[in-house]
Amino acid sequence: GAVVSQHPSRVICKSGTSVKIECRSLDFQATTMFWYRQFPKKSLMLMATSNEGSKATYEQGVEKDKFLINHASLTLSTLTVTSAHPEDSSFYICSATALSGANTGELFFGEGSRLTVL
Amino acid sequence: KQEVTQIPAALSVPEGENLVLNCSFTDSAIYNLQWFRQDPGKGLTSLLLIQSSQREQTSGRLNASLDKSSGRSTLYIAASQPGDSATYLCAVRRGNNRLAFGKGNQVVVIP
């Protein structure tokens, strides 16, 4: 199947700093990527939908100034957690949909990024 | 609002037994349904994708059925192995690309 790569897989930062997480579709083009947050023993929570070349669409309750999303190309979306605080500590996962080919319509997920804010 | 429920939340089976995981959803107007596997601290691995027009999909020991009218999908894993231990997530997709996830079935296969 298609591959989505996330980096870094783990990051520890101090409170008040910013952290950038990258999501890349390695072998397909994706106009749309999604960013999720996962809490322990909870289902994935959609944070925002990232559209190539346009502004991201944020879910209700997600601060767009806190979670900056950029989708500069058909294979790369980034999530920047600005002025991170301990409550931002979580597991962040991205996903992407293939535009064409055998996997069209199927969603593929990255490996996730564990953020710990001290 | 689409709600997805997975039952049971957790189960343990001895190696070799067949696994049956259930997923139900409240709104039958779906684009597709996808089953994922998630290992602790990892991302999601796509297992099977069933389009709304399909009734089932098979891949190796895995078989997933879809009954859209009753809002149900079942994932069967034949002859379970310890390596099948993981959390299995069901996700329903609507036409706007948005996925609604269940909380998962946490499976432990006992050697």
Boltz contact constraints between the chains, C-beta under 6 A:
constraints:
  - contact:
      token1: [A, 1]
      token2: [B, 46]
      max_distance: 6.0
  - contact:
      token1: [A, 32]
      token2: [B, 97]
      max_distance: 6.0
  - contact:
      token1: [A, 43]
      token2: [B, 101]
      max_distance: 6.0
  - contact:
      token1: [A, 43]
      token2: [B, 103]
      max_distance: 6.0
  - contact:
      token1: [A, 44]
      token2: [B, 101]
      max_distance: 6.0
  - contact:
      token1: [A, 93]
      token2: [B, 43]
      max_distance: 6.0
  - contact:
      token1: [A, 106]
      token2: [B, 49]
      max_distance: 6.0
  - contact:
      token1: [A, 108]
      token2: [B, 46]
      max_distance: 6.0
  - contact:
      token1: [A, 109]
      token2: [B, 43]
      max_distance: 6.0
  - contact:
      token1: [A, 109]
      token2: [B, 44]
      max_distance: 6.0
  - contact:
      token1: [A, 110]
      token2: [B, 43]
      max_distance: 6.0
  - contact:
      token1: [A, 111]
      token2: [B, 42]
      max_distance: 6.0
  - contact:
      token1: [A, 111]
      token2: [B, 43]
      max_distance: 6.0
  - contact:
      token1: [A, 112]
      token2: [B, 43]
      max_distance: 6.0
